[in-house]
Amino acid sequence: MKSGYYFLLLTAFVVSCERPLPTISGLDGTKWKNDKNGCNGARQSMSTSLEEQKTKLQGLSETQILQLLGRPDQNELYKRNQKFYYYWIAGPDCSTDSTKLKLGIRFTAMGISKEISFD
């Protein structure tokens, strides 16, 4: 019985320590999530404001990134349990010109976003 109590207490503590989701002006989460691979152009219209405020994404957990941006278009596992999430802003499968742009988020082994890049 005590171990269940301690587990519940530990879980509550960990959840309460998480940073609140930031508000990113110019980002409509629903439109972002519905524009898979950037094919509808919605992500491209939000990319400038997101790039200007990319520091708000640093330090967020994987779960928080998923709440904010949805499932990534691609993900990659790297050495030492690091992960990369990629969100296409102008994807290769639907872009009519040669412009291909993506948002990359690198997570530490602890699942915290460390590096945000636009390639």
CNS distance restraints for C-alpha pairs under 8 A (distance, minus, plus):
assign (resid   1 and name CA) (resid   5 and name CA) 6.51 0.50 0.50
assign (resid   2 and name CA) (resid   6 and name CA) 6.22 0.50 0.50
assign (resid   3 and name CA) (resid   7 and name CA) 6.11 0.50 0.50
assign (resid   4 and name CA) (resid   8 and name CA) 6.18 0.50 0.50
assign (resid   5 and name CA) (resid   9 and name CA) 6.15 0.50 0.50
assign (resid   6 and name CA) (resid  10 and name CA) 6.00 0.50 0.50
assign (resid   7 and name CA) (resid  11 and name CA) 6.07 0.50 0.50
assign (resid   8 and name CA) (resid  12 and name CA) 6.19 0.50 0.50
assign (resid   9 and name CA) (resid  13 and name CA) 6.20 0.50 0.50
assign (resid  10 and name CA) (resid  14 and name CA) 6.22 0.50 0.50
assign (resid  11 and name CA) (resid  15 and name CA) 6.19 0.50 0.50
assign (resid  12 and name CA) (resid  16 and name CA) 6.06 0.50 0.50
assign (resid  13 and name CA) (resid  17 and name CA) 6.33 0.50 0.50
assign (resid  14 and name CA) (resid  18 and name CA) 6.91 0.50 0.50
assign (resid  18 and name CA) (resid  60 and name CA) 7.95 0.50 0.50
assign (resid  18 and name CA) (resid  61 and name CA) 7.73 0.50 0.50
assign (resid  19 and name CA) (resid  60 and name CA) 6.86 0.50 0.50
assign (resid  21 and name CA) (resid  60 and name CA) 7.89 0.50 0.50
assign (resid  21 and name CA) (resid  64 and name CA) 6.61 0.50 0.50
assign (resid  21 and name CA) (resid  68 and name CA) 7.49 0.50 0.50
assign (resid  22 and name CA) (resid  56 and name CA) 6.42 0.50 0.50
assign (resid  22 and name CA) (resid  57 and name CA) 7.73 0.50 0.50
assign (resid  24 and name CA) (resid  49 and name CA) 7.92 0.50 0.50
assign (resid  24 and name CA) (resid  50 and name CA) 7.04 0.50 0.50
assign (resid  24 and name CA) (resid  53 and name CA) 6.89 0.50 0.50
assign (resid  24 and name CA) (resid  56 and name CA) 7.61 0.50 0.50
assign (resid  25 and name CA) (resid  49 and name CA) 7.00 0.50 0.50
assign (resid  25 and name CA) (resid  50 and name CA) 7.98 0.50 0.50
assign (resid  26 and name CA) (resid  46 and name CA) 6.05 0.50 0.50
assign (resid  26 and name CA) (resid  49 and name CA) 5.80 0.50 0.50
assign (resid  26 and name CA) (resid  50 and name CA) 7.34 0.50 0.50
assign (resid  27 and name CA) (resid  32 and name CA) 7.48 0.50 0.50
assign (resid  27 and name CA) (resid  46 and name CA) 5.77 0.50 0.50
assign (resid  27 and name CA) (resid  49 and name CA) 7.32 0.50 0.50
assign (resid  27 and name CA) (resid  50 and name CA) 6.83 0.50 0.50
assign (resid  28 and name CA) (resid  32 and name CA) 6.12 0.50 0.50
assign (resid  28 and name CA) (resid  46 and name CA) 7.88 0.50 0.50
assign (resid  29 and name CA) (resid  33 and name CA) 6.07 0.50 0.50
assign (resid  29 and name CA) (resid  68 and name CA) 6.13 0.50 0.50
assign (resid  29 and name CA) (resid  69 and name CA) 6.08 0.50 0.50
assign (resid  29 and name CA) (resid  70 and name CA) 7.99 0.50 0.50
assign (resid  30 and name CA) (resid  34 and name CA) 6.15 0.50 0.50
assign (resid  31 and name CA) (resid  35 and name CA) 6.17 0.50 0.50
assign (resid  31 and name CA) (resid  42 and name CA) 6.42 0.50 0.50
assign (resid  31 and name CA) (resid  43 and name CA) 7.61 0.50 0.50
assign (resid  32 and name CA) (resid  36 and name CA) 7.75 0.50 0.50
assign (resid  32 and name CA) (resid  42 and name CA) 6.48 0.50 0.50
assign (resid  32 and name CA) (resid  43 and name CA) 5.55 0.50 0.50
assign (resid  32 and name CA) (resid  69 and name CA) 6.61 0.50 0.50
assign (resid  32 and name CA) (resid  70 and name CA) 7.98 0.50 0.50
assign (resid  33 and name CA) (resid  69 and name CA) 6.05 0.50 0.50
assign (resid  33 and name CA) (resid  70 and name CA) 5.41 0.50 0.50
assign (resid  33 and name CA) (resid  71 and name CA) 7.66 0.50 0.50
assign (resid  35 and name CA) (resid  39 and name CA) 6.24 0.50 0.50
assign (resid  35 and name CA) (resid  40 and name CA) 5.65 0.50 0.50
assign (resid  35 and name CA) (resid  41 and name CA) 7.28 0.50 0.50
assign (resid  35 and name CA) (resid  42 and name CA) 6.22 0.50 0.50
assign (resid  35 and name CA) (resid  43 and name CA) 6.56 0.50 0.50
assign (resid  36 and name CA) (resid  40 and name CA) 7.87 0.50 0.50
assign (resid  36 and name CA) (resid  73 and name CA) 7.01 0.50 0.50
assign (resid  36 and name CA) (resid  88 and name CA) 7.72 0.50 0.50
assign (resid  37 and name CA) (resid  73 and name CA) 6.13 0.50 0.50
assign (resid  37 and name CA) (resid  87 and name CA) 6.84 0.50 0.50
assign (resid  37 and name CA) (resid  88 and name CA) 4.80 0.50 0.50
assign (resid  37 and name CA) (resid  89 and name CA) 6.58 0.50 0.50
assign (resid  37 and name CA) (resid  90 and name CA) 6.89 0.50 0.50
assign (resid  37 and name CA) (resid  91 and name CA) 5.18 0.50 0.50
assign (resid  37 and name CA) (resid  93 and name CA) 7.79 0.50 0.50
assign (resid  37 and name CA) (resid  94 and name CA) 7.68 0.50 0.50
assign (resid  38 and name CA) (resid  42 and name CA) 6.91 0.50 0.50
assign (resid  38 and name CA) (resid  43 and name CA) 5.66 0.50 0.50
assign (resid  38 and name CA) (resid  44 and name CA) 6.97 0.50 0.50
assign (resid  38 and name CA) (resid  88 and name CA) 5.43 0.50 0.50
assign (resid  38 and name CA) (resid  89 and name CA) 4.57 0.50 0.50
assign (resid  38 and name CA) (resid  90 and name CA) 4.90 0.50 0.50
assign (resid  38 and name CA) (resid  91 and name CA) 5.54 0.50 0.50
assign (resid  38 and name CA) (resid  94 and name CA) 7.65 0.50 0.50
assign (resid  39 and name CA) (resid  89 and name CA) 7.98 0.50 0.50
assign (resid  39 and name CA) (resid  90 and name CA) 6.63 0.50 0.50
assign (resid  39 and name CA) (resid  91 and name CA) 6.56 0.50 0.50
assign (resid  39 and name CA) (resid  93 and name CA) 7.98 0.50 0.50
assign (resid  39 and name CA) (resid  94 and name CA) 5.28 0.50 0.50
assign (resid  39 and name CA) (resid  95 and name CA) 6.85 0.50 0.50
assign (resid  41 and name CA) (resid  45 and name CA) 6.53 0.50 0.50
assign (resid  41 and name CA) (resid  89 and name CA) 7.74 0.50 0.50
assign (resid  41 and name CA) (resid  90 and name CA) 7.41 0.50 0.50
assign (resid  42 and name CA) (resid  46 and name CA) 6.64 0.50 0.50
assign (resid  43 and name CA) (resid  47 and name CA) 5.95 0.50 0.50
assign (resid  43 and name CA) (resid  89 and name CA) 5.30 0.50 0.50
assign (resid  43 and name CA) (resid  90 and name CA) 7.77 0.50 0.50
assign (resid  44 and name CA) (resid  48 and name CA) 7.76 0.50 0.50
assign (resid  44 and name CA) (resid  89 and name CA) 5.38 0.50 0.50
assign (resid  44 and name CA) (resid  90 and name CA) 6.62 0.50 0.50
assign (resid  46 and name CA) (resid  50 and name CA) 6.26 0.50 0.50
assign (resid  47 and name CA) (resid  51 and name CA) 5.94 0.50 0.50
assign (resid  47 and name CA) (resid  89 and name CA) 7.18 0.50 0.50
assign (resid  48 and name CA) (resid  52 and name CA) 6.27 0.50 0.50
assign (resid  49 and name CA) (resid  53 and name CA) 6.32 0.50 0.50
assign (resid  50 and name CA) (resid  54 and name CA) 5.73 0.50 0.50
assign (resid  51 and name CA) (resid 118 and name CA) 7.37 0.50 0.50
assign (resid  53 and name CA) (resid  57 and name CA) 7.86 0.50 0.50
assign (resid  54 and name CA) (resid  58 and name CA) 7.21 0.50 0.50
assign (resid  54 and name CA) (resid 116 and name CA) 6.56 0.50 0.50
assign (resid  55 and name CA) (resid 116 and name CA) 7.65 0.50 0.50
assign (resid  57 and name CA) (resid  65 and name CA) 7.51 0.50 0.50
assign (resid  57 and name CA) (resid 113 and name CA) 7.07 0.50 0.50
assign (resid  57 and name CA) (resid 116 and name CA) 7.38 0.50 0.50
assign (resid  58 and name CA) (resid 112 and name CA) 7.81 0.50 0.50
assign (resid  58 and name CA) (resid 113 and name CA) 5.21 0.50 0.50
assign (resid  58 and name CA) (resid 114 and name CA) 5.50 0.50 0.50
assign (resid  58 and name CA) (resid 115 and name CA) 6.57 0.50 0.50
assign (resid  58 and name CA) (resid 116 and name CA) 6.99 0.50 0.50
assign (resid  59 and name CA) (resid 112 and name CA) 5.57 0.50 0.50
assign (resid  59 and name CA) (resid 113 and name CA) 5.08 0.50 0.50
assign (resid  59 and name CA) (resid 114 and name CA) 6.14 0.50 0.50
assign (resid  60 and name CA) (resid  64 and name CA) 5.97 0.50 0.50
assign (resid  60 and name CA) (resid  65 and name CA) 6.53 0.50 0.50
assign (resid  60 and name CA) (resid 112 and name CA) 5.61 0.50 0.50
assign (resid  60 and name CA) (resid 113 and name CA) 5.47 0.50 0.50
assign (resid  61 and name CA) (resid  65 and name CA) 6.34 0.50 0.50
assign (resid  61 and name CA) (resid 111 and name CA) 5.67 0.50 0.50
assign (resid  61 and name CA) (resid 112 and name CA) 4.50 0.50 0.50
assign (resid  61 and name CA) (resid 113 and name CA) 6.13 0.50 0.50
assign (resid  62 and name CA) (resid  66 and name CA) 6.21 0.50 0.50
assign (resid  62 and name CA) (resid 107 and name CA) 7.49 0.50 0.50
assign (resid  62 and name CA) (resid 111 and name CA) 5.54 0.50 0.50
assign (resid  62 and name CA) (resid 112 and name CA) 6.24 0.50 0.50
assign (resid  62 and name CA) (resid 113 and name CA) 6.99 0.50 0.50
assign (resid  63 and name CA) (resid  67 and name CA) 6.23 0.50 0.50
assign (resid  64 and name CA) (resid  68 and name CA) 6.14 0.50 0.50
assign (resid  65 and name CA) (resid  69 and name CA) 5.79 0.50 0.50
assign (resid  65 and name CA) (resid  70 and name CA) 7.12 0.50 0.50
assign (resid  66 and name CA) (resid  70 and name CA) 4.41 0.50 0.50
assign (resid  66 and name CA) (resid  71 and name CA) 5.71 0.50 0.50
assign (resid  66 and name CA) (resid  72 and name CA) 7.85 0.50 0.50
assign (resid  72 and name CA) (resid  85 and name CA) 5.65 0.50 0.50
assign (resid  72 and name CA) (resid  86 and name CA) 5.58 0.50 0.50
assign (resid  72 and name CA) (resid  87 and name CA) 5.32 0.50 0.50
assign (resid  73 and name CA) (resid  85 and name CA) 7.64 0.50 0.50
assign (resid  73 and name CA) (resid  86 and name CA) 5.86 0.50 0.50
assign (resid  73 and name CA) (resid  87 and name CA) 5.18 0.50 0.50
assign (resid  73 and name CA) (resid  88 and name CA) 6.53 0.50 0.50
assign (resid  74 and name CA) (resid  85 and name CA) 6.07 0.50 0.50
assign (resid  74 and name CA) (resid  86 and name CA) 5.05 0.50 0.50
assign (resid  74 and name CA) (resid  87 and name CA) 6.82 0.50 0.50
assign (resid  75 and name CA) (resid  83 and name CA) 7.12 0.50 0.50
assign (resid  75 and name CA) (resid  84 and name CA) 5.46 0.50 0.50
assign (resid  75 and name CA) (resid  85 and name CA) 4.52 0.50 0.50
assign (resid  75 and name CA) (resid  86 and name CA) 5.92 0.50 0.50
assign (resid  76 and name CA) (resid  83 and name CA) 5.67 0.50 0.50
assign (resid  76 and name CA) (resid  84 and name CA) 5.03 0.50 0.50
assign (resid  76 and name CA) (resid  85 and name CA) 6.63 0.50 0.50
assign (resid  77 and name CA) (resid  81 and name CA) 6.77 0.50 0.50
assign (resid  77 and name CA) (resid  82 and name CA) 6.10 0.50 0.50
assign (resid  77 and name CA) (resid  83 and name CA) 4.67 0.50 0.50
assign (resid  77 and name CA) (resid  84 and name CA) 6.48 0.50 0.50
assign (resid  78 and name CA) (resid  82 and name CA) 5.05 0.50 0.50
assign (resid  78 and name CA) (resid  83 and name CA) 5.75 0.50 0.50
assign (resid  78 and name CA) (resid  84 and name CA) 7.54 0.50 0.50
assign (resid  80 and name CA) (resid 109 and name CA) 6.65 0.50 0.50
assign (resid  81 and name CA) (resid 108 and name CA) 7.24 0.50 0.50
assign (resid  81 and name CA) (resid 109 and name CA) 4.83 0.50 0.50
assign (resid  82 and name CA) (resid 106 and name CA) 7.16 0.50 0.50
assign (resid  82 and name CA) (resid 107 and name CA) 5.61 0.50 0.50
assign (resid  82 and name CA) (resid 108 and name CA) 4.98 0.50 0.50
assign (resid  82 and name CA) (resid 109 and name CA) 4.92 0.50 0.50
assign (resid  82 and name CA) (resid 111 and name CA) 7.85 0.50 0.50
assign (resid  83 and name CA) (resid 106 and name CA) 5.83 0.50 0.50
assign (resid  83 and name CA) (resid 107 and name CA) 5.09 0.50 0.50
assign (resid  83 and name CA) (resid 108 and name CA) 6.87 0.50 0.50
assign (resid  83 and name CA) (resid 109 and name CA) 7.53 0.50 0.50
assign (resid  83 and name CA) (resid 111 and name CA) 7.91 0.50 0.50
assign (resid  84 and name CA) (resid 104 and name CA) 6.69 0.50 0.50
assign (resid  84 and name CA) (resid 105 and name CA) 5.49 0.50 0.50
assign (resid  84 and name CA) (resid 106 and name CA) 4.52 0.50 0.50
assign (resid  84 and name CA) (resid 107 and name CA) 6.13 0.50 0.50
assign (resid  85 and name CA) (resid 104 and name CA) 5.73 0.50 0.50
assign (resid  85 and name CA) (resid 105 and name CA) 5.12 0.50 0.50
assign (resid  85 and name CA) (resid 106 and name CA) 6.60 0.50 0.50
assign (resid  86 and name CA) (resid 102 and name CA) 6.46 0.50 0.50
assign (resid  86 and name CA) (resid 103 and name CA) 5.60 0.50 0.50
assign (resid  86 and name CA) (resid 104 and name CA) 4.62 0.50 0.50
assign (resid  86 and name CA) (resid 105 and name CA) 6.49 0.50 0.50
assign (resid  87 and name CA) (resid 102 and name CA) 5.50 0.50 0.50
assign (resid  87 and name CA) (resid 103 and name CA) 5.05 0.50 0.50
assign (resid  87 and name CA) (resid 104 and name CA) 6.58 0.50 0.50
assign (resid  88 and name CA) (resid 100 and name CA) 7.88 0.50 0.50
assign (resid  88 and name CA) (resid 101 and name CA) 6.19 0.50 0.50
assign (resid  88 and name CA) (resid 102 and name CA) 4.25 0.50 0.50
assign (resid  88 and name CA) (resid 103 and name CA) 6.31 0.50 0.50
assign (resid  89 and name CA) (resid 100 and name CA) 7.52 0.50 0.50
assign (resid  89 and name CA) (resid 101 and name CA) 5.31 0.50 0.50
assign (resid  89 and name CA) (resid 102 and name CA) 5.04 0.50 0.50
assign (resid  89 and name CA) (resid 103 and name CA) 6.91 0.50 0.50
assign (resid  90 and name CA) (resid  94 and name CA) 7.46 0.50 0.50
assign (resid  90 and name CA) (resid  95 and name CA) 5.87 0.50 0.50
assign (resid  90 and name CA) (resid  99 and name CA) 6.79 0.50 0.50
assign (resid  90 and name CA) (resid 100 and name CA) 5.07 0.50 0.50
assign (resid  90 and name CA) (resid 101 and name CA) 5.04 0.50 0.50
assign (resid  90 and name CA) (resid 102 and name CA) 6.77 0.50 0.50
assign (resid  91 and name CA) (resid  95 and name CA) 5.64 0.50 0.50
assign (resid  91 and name CA) (resid 100 and name CA) 5.61 0.50 0.50
assign (resid  91 and name CA) (resid 101 and name CA) 6.68 0.50 0.50
assign (resid  91 and name CA) (resid 102 and name CA) 7.38 0.50 0.50
assign (resid  92 and name CA) (resid 100 and name CA) 5.94 0.50 0.50
assign (resid  95 and name CA) (resid  99 and name CA) 6.96 0.50 0.50
assign (resid  95 and name CA) (resid 100 and name CA) 7.08 0.50 0.50
assign (resid 101 and name CA) (resid 118 and name CA) 6.97 0.50 0.50
assign (resid 101 and name CA) (resid 119 and name CA) 5.59 0.50 0.50
assign (resid 102 and name CA) (resid 118 and name CA) 5.73 0.50 0.50
assign (resid 102 and name CA) (resid 119 and name CA) 5.48 0.50 0.50
assign (resid 103 and name CA) (resid 116 and name CA) 7.26 0.50 0.50
assign (resid 103 and name CA) (resid 117 and name CA) 5.82 0.50 0.50
assign (resid 103 and name CA) (resid 118 and name CA) 4.71 0.50 0.50
assign (resid 103 and name CA) (resid 119 and name CA) 6.61 0.50 0.50
assign (resid 104 and name CA) (resid 115 and name CA) 7.94 0.50 0.50
assign (resid 104 and name CA) (resid 116 and name CA) 5.75 0.50 0.50
assign (resid 104 and name CA) (resid 117 and name CA) 5.04 0.50 0.50
assign (resid 104 and name CA) (resid 118 and name CA) 6.20 0.50 0.50
assign (resid 104 and name CA) (resid 119 and name CA) 7.49 0.50 0.50
assign (resid 105 and name CA) (resid 113 and name CA) 6.46 0.50 0.50
assign (resid 105 and name CA) (resid 114 and name CA) 7.40 0.50 0.50
assign (resid 105 and name CA) (resid 115 and name CA) 5.77 0.50 0.50
assign (resid 105 and name CA) (resid 116 and name CA) 4.75 0.50 0.50
assign (resid 105 and name CA) (resid 117 and name CA) 6.56 0.50 0.50
assign (resid 106 and name CA) (resid 113 and name CA) 5.66 0.50 0.50
assign (resid 106 and name CA) (resid 114 and name CA) 5.67 0.50 0.50
assign (resid 106 and name CA) (resid 115 and name CA) 5.07 0.50 0.50
assign (resid 106 and name CA) (resid 116 and name CA) 6.59 0.50 0.50
assign (resid 107 and name CA) (resid 111 and name CA) 5.34 0.50 0.50
assign (resid 107 and name CA) (resid 112 and name CA) 5.13 0.50 0.50
assign (resid 107 and name CA) (resid 113 and name CA) 4.31 0.50 0.50
assign (resid 107 and name CA) (resid 114 and name CA) 5.56 0.50 0.50
assign (resid 107 and name CA) (resid 115 and name CA) 7.28 0.50 0.50
assign (resid 108 and name CA) (resid 112 and name CA) 5.41 0.50 0.50
assign (resid 108 and name CA) (resid 113 and name CA) 6.46 0.50 0.50
assign (resid 108 and name CA) (resid 114 and name CA) 6.45 0.50 0.50
